[in-house]
Amino acid sequence: MRTIKYTYWKNETFYIGYLNDYPDYQTQGLSKEELIDNLKALLKDIESDEIPYIRKVEEFELA
């Protein structure tokens, strides 16, 4: 099992959030549980290349 970090907030109606590795792509839900389901669906789309031009964050080591 893997864990995914996400950021979220609540406005008057929705929980809004994004995957920390992909902050350009936000989603929302009426509950936190719905938001998490939508984030999972978003991650599935990202990882299956359904969404073009994804910006990715990676690290490299300097010696």
Secondary structure by P-SEA (a helix, b strand, c coil): cbbbbbccccccccccccccccccbbbbcccaaaaaaaaaaaaaaaaaccccbbbbbbbbbcc
